[in-house]
């Protein structure tokens, strides 16, 4: 079974376990639809800035695209953006990764669409 057919809650849980094995904190800050919610990643770089990446599909593949033109952005701006997105898309999951190296831990290239 490919990750695209896994329920979102199982898919997220598996990646949280992987990050934990690597010593990187990853938490769900907002749970969306358990079976098919999209993902939004906040990668806290632990220096006052964060990357916000939105899950998308491009040519049938999972990709991540920066949420804004400012990447990384001040963490407070990232939090404000995520609060707005939570109001817009109640099915979306918001995942926070705390990693100075900026690792995503989910498959897919980072692209600018």
BELKA-V597058 format. One record per residue. N is the residue number from 1. PSI is psi in degrees with one decimal (NA if undefined). Layout:
# BELKA-V597058
n | psi
N | PSI
N | PSI
This chain:
# BELKA-V597058
n | psi
1 | 133.3
2 | 161.4
3 | -24.7
4 | -19.9
5 | -6.6
6 | 144.9
7 | 145.6
8 | -41.6
9 | -38.1
10 | -41.2
11 | -46.4
12 | -44.1
13 | -41.8
14 | -40.0
15 | -30.7
16 | -42.9
17 | -42.0
18 | -44.9
19 | -39.7
20 | -41.1
21 | -29.8
22 | 4.1
23 | 21.9
24 | 121.9
25 | 130.4
26 | 125.9
27 | 151.2
28 | 114.9
29 | -15.6
30 | 123.0
31 | 131.9
32 | -150.0
33 | 124.9
34 | -21.9
35 | -30.4
36 | 21.2
37 | 146.1
38 | 165.8
39 | 140.8
40 | 126.0
41 | 132.3
42 | 115.2
43 | 102.0
44 | 115.5
45 | 3.2
46 | 27.7
47 | 19.9
48 | -2.3
49 | 163.4
50 | 152.8
51 | 141.7
52 | 120.1
53 | 136.3
54 | 132.9
55 | 137.5
56 | 170.8
57 | 135.7
58 | 119.7
59 | 39.2
60 | -2.9
61 | 151.0
62 | 132.2
63 | 166.1
64 | 133.9
65 | 137.1
66 | 140.4
67 | -30.3
68 | 174.6
69 | -18.2
70 | 107.1
71 | 110.0
72 | 169.6
73 | 163.2
74 | 141.2
75 | -37.5
76 | -35.8
77 | -38.1
78 | -44.5
79 | -39.6
80 | -42.2
81 | -45.8
82 | -36.8
83 | -41.3
84 | -42.5
85 | -36.5
86 | -35.5
87 | -35.1
88 | -43.8
89 | 92.2
90 | -14.6
91 | -13.2
92 | 145.1
93 | 139.3
94 | 121.8
95 | 129.7
96 | 129.1
97 | 127.6
98 | 102.8
99 | 115.3
100 | -29.2
101 | -11.1
102 | 23.8
103 | 145.2
104 | -38.9
105 | -1.6
106 | 143.6
107 | 153.3
108 | 143.3
109 | 155.3
110 | 122.0
111 | 155.2
112 | 117.1
113 | NA
